[in-house]
Amino acid sequence: GDITCASLVQGEKSTVTGAIKAQSARLSGTVHGSIEAGELVILKSARIHGDVSYDALTIEQGAQVDGRFAHRIHTSEEPSLTLVS
């Protein structure tokens, strides 16, 4: 199923089938589904099958990802409008 959490640490022999949404994630097992994370670390034993969106990304050599990567762009403030007369 889907996982939504602040911090996720996945074991090397585990499998997640579903979407992952986390502020930080450290993945070393198999994932079948999309991943959205602020800080994402994909370790060399990881096998990812799905699209990945992230703020900060680290991938160890040897990790396998079958999907698209997208860097998330966050604006810290709403745009402001000022009326000048």
Backbone as JSON, one array per atom type, in Angstrom:
{
  "sequence": "GDITCASLVQGEKSTVTGAIKAQSARLSGTVHGSIEAGELVILKSARIHGDVSYDALTIEQGAQVDGRFAHRIHTSEEPSLTLVS",
  "N": [[0.8, -1.19, 0.0], [0.21, 2.38, -0.04], [2.57, 4.75, 1.32], [2.89, 7.34, 3.6], [4.85, 9.57, 5.28], [7.07, 11.15, 7.7], [9.77, 10.36, 7.84], [11.46, 7.77, 6.19], [13.02, 4.66, 6.27], [14.14, 2.15, 4.36], [14.59, -1.33, 4.35], [17.1, -3.56, 2.99], [16.11, -6.02, 1.96], [13.44, -5.64, 1.65], [10.21, -4.96, 0.13], [8.28, -2.46, -1.38], [5.11, -1.83, -2.54], [3.43, 0.53, -4.04], [2.68, 4.06, -3.66], [5.14, 6.34, -2.38], [5.46, 8.92, -0.08], [7.43, 11.18, 1.48], [9.2, 13.22, 3.87], [11.89, 12.73, 4.21], [13.74, 10.08, 2.79], [15.33, 6.94, 2.74], [16.34, 4.57, 0.71], [16.77, 1.13, 0.14], [15.82, -1.23, -0.77], [13.36, -2.84, -2.84], [11.14, -0.95, -4.84], [7.94, -0.55, -6.12], [6.34, 1.77, -7.56], [5.44, 5.29, -7.35], [7.63, 7.89, -6.1], [7.87, 10.52, -3.84], [9.86, 12.85, -2.36], [11.49, 14.95, 0.04], [14.31, 14.98, 0.91], [16.12, 12.57, -0.61], [17.67, 9.44, -0.61], [19.08, 6.99, -2.51], [20.18, 3.88, -2.25], [22.85, 1.57, -3.24], [21.84, -1.04, -3.43], [19.21, -0.72, -4.08], [16.2, -1.07, -6.02], [14.26, 0.56, -8.12], [11.08, 1.02, -9.46], [9.39, 3.17, -10.98], [8.25, 6.62, -11.06], [10.19, 9.4, -9.85], [10.23, 12.11, -7.66], [11.85, 14.89, -6.17], [13.55, 16.98, -3.71], [16.22, 17.12, -2.85], [18.76, 14.92, -3.89], [20.48, 11.82, -3.69], [22.27, 9.27, -5.2], [23.57, 6.1, -5.02], [26.26, 4.47, -6.72], [25.39, 1.76, -8.72], [22.77, 1.44, -7.98], [19.46, 0.84, -9.25], [17.16, 2.39, -11.33], [14.07, 2.55, -12.82], [12.37, 4.69, -14.36], [11.13, 8.1, -14.36], [12.86, 11.11, -13.44], [12.22, 14.0, -11.48], [12.92, 17.2, -10.45], [11.67, 18.81, -7.68], [10.24, 22.0, -7.43], [10.06, 24.44, -5.13], [8.54, 27.33, -3.91], [9.35, 29.62, -1.44], [7.77, 31.65, -0.6], [4.55, 33.08, -1.17], [3.72, 34.69, -4.23], [3.73, 38.23, -4.18], [1.54, 40.97, -4.61], [1.52, 44.39, -5.25], [-0.29, 47.32, -5.16], [0.28, 50.18, -6.94], [-0.19, 53.6, -6.98]],
  "CA": [[0.0, 0.0, 0.0], [0.89, 3.67, -0.06], [3.21, 5.17, 2.56], [3.09, 8.77, 3.79], [5.51, 9.7, 6.57], [8.12, 12.16, 7.79], [11.07, 9.75, 7.54], [11.35, 6.36, 5.83], [14.25, 3.91, 6.02], [13.73, 0.86, 3.81], [15.59, -2.39, 4.43], [17.61, -4.09, 1.72], [15.34, -7.16, 1.45], [12.01, -5.33, 1.68], [9.56, -4.49, -1.1], [7.13, -1.57, -1.22], [4.28, -1.72, -3.73], [2.56, 1.66, -3.79], [3.34, 5.37, -3.68], [5.84, 6.78, -1.18], [5.58, 10.37, 0.13], [8.16, 11.35, 2.73], [10.1, 14.36, 3.94], [13.19, 12.14, 3.91], [13.65, 8.64, 2.53], [16.58, 6.23, 2.47], [15.8, 3.35, 0.11], [17.77, 0.13, -0.22], [15.12, -2.41, -1.25], [12.63, -2.72, -4.11], [9.94, -0.11, -4.8], [7.09, -0.54, -7.31], [5.43, 2.89, -7.36], [6.06, 6.61, -7.42], [8.29, 8.37, -4.89], [7.99, 11.97, -3.64], [10.62, 13.04, -1.12], [12.32, 16.14, 0.16], [15.68, 14.46, 0.82], [16.03, 11.18, -1.04], [18.91, 8.7, -0.79], [18.85, 5.69, -3.12], [21.41, 3.11, -2.03], [23.25, 0.72, -4.37], [21.03, -2.26, -3.5], [17.82, -0.36, -4.39], [15.62, -1.31, -7.34], [13.09, 1.43, -8.14], [10.26, 0.92, -10.67], [8.4, 4.23, -10.87], [8.77, 7.98, -11.18], [10.78, 9.93, -8.63], [10.35, 13.57, -7.55], [12.69, 15.12, -5.0], [14.18, 18.29, -3.52], [17.65, 16.81, -2.84], [18.87, 13.53, -4.32], [21.76, 11.11, -3.71], [22.13, 7.91, -5.72], [24.82, 5.35, -5.0], [26.58, 3.71, -7.92], [24.86, 0.4, -8.66], [21.31, 1.49, -7.81], [18.73, 0.75, -10.52], [15.9, 3.13, -11.35], [13.34, 2.49, -14.08], [11.34, 5.72, -14.23], [11.57, 9.47, -14.64], [13.23, 11.95, -12.3], [11.78, 15.4, -11.56], [13.29, 18.02, -9.3], [10.54, 19.62, -7.22], [10.58, 23.4, -7.23], [9.2, 25.04, -4.11], [8.78, 28.74, -3.6], [9.17, 29.78, 0.0], [6.74, 32.66, -0.34], [3.56, 33.33, -2.22], [4.02, 35.95, -4.91], [2.96, 39.34, -3.62], [1.16, 42.04, -5.53], [1.38, 45.69, -4.59], [-0.93, 48.33, -6.01], [0.99, 51.47, -6.9], [-1.02, 54.62, -7.64]],
  "C": [[0.85, 1.26, 0.0], [1.46, 4.0, 1.32], [3.36, 6.68, 2.55], [3.67, 8.95, 5.19], [6.54, 10.82, 6.54], [9.45, 11.56, 7.34], [10.88, 8.25, 7.28], [12.74, 5.79, 5.61], [13.81, 2.52, 5.6], [14.88, -0.13, 3.89], [15.91, -2.97, 3.07], [16.73, -5.18, 1.13], [13.84, -6.89, 1.42], [11.51, -4.85, 0.32], [8.37, -3.62, -0.73], [6.41, -1.53, -2.56], [3.24, -0.65, -3.44], [3.37, 2.94, -3.79], [3.99, 5.66, -2.34], [5.88, 8.3, -1.19], [6.24, 10.56, 1.48], [8.99, 12.63, 2.69], [11.53, 13.91, 3.68], [13.01, 10.64, 3.74], [15.02, 8.1, 2.18], [16.17, 4.84, 2.0], [16.93, 2.4, -0.26], [17.14, -1.17, -0.71], [14.48, -2.16, -2.6], [11.38, -1.86, -3.9], [9.24, -0.22, -6.15], [6.05, 0.56, -7.08], [6.18, 4.2, -7.37], [6.63, 7.0, -6.05], [8.32, 9.89, -4.92], [8.7, 12.16, -2.32], [11.36, 14.36, -1.14], [13.78, 15.76, -0.02], [15.59, 12.97, 0.52], [17.42, 10.59, -1.24], [18.54, 7.33, -1.34], [20.16, 4.93, -3.06], [21.63, 2.1, -3.15], [22.42, -0.55, -4.51], [19.59, -1.99, -3.92], [17.46, -0.68, -5.84], [14.3, -0.55, -7.37], [12.39, 1.29, -9.49], [9.13, 1.94, -10.53], [9.07, 5.59, -10.94], [9.18, 8.53, -9.82], [10.78, 11.46, -8.69], [10.99, 13.87, -6.19], [13.09, 16.58, -4.91], [15.7, 18.12, -3.57], [17.79, 15.31, -3.08], [20.31, 13.03, -4.25], [21.49, 9.7, -4.21], [23.49, 7.24, -5.69], [25.01, 4.61, -6.32], [26.11, 2.28, -7.73], [23.36, 0.35, -8.45], [20.65, 1.44, -9.19], [17.4, 1.48, -10.39], [15.3, 3.05, -12.74], [12.15, 3.45, -13.95], [11.93, 7.08, -14.54], [11.89, 10.19, -13.34], [12.71, 13.36, -12.53], [12.19, 16.11, -10.28], [12.1, 18.88, -8.93], [11.02, 21.04, -6.98], [9.57, 23.98, -6.26], [9.55, 26.51, -3.97], [8.47, 28.92, -2.13], [8.08, 30.79, 0.33], [5.76, 32.71, -1.51], [3.95, 34.61, -2.94], [3.15, 37.07, -4.33], [2.7, 40.38, -4.69], [0.97, 43.31, -4.73], [0.78, 46.67, -5.58], [-0.21, 49.65, -5.83], [0.12, 52.47, -7.64], [-0.32, 55.96, -7.69]]
}
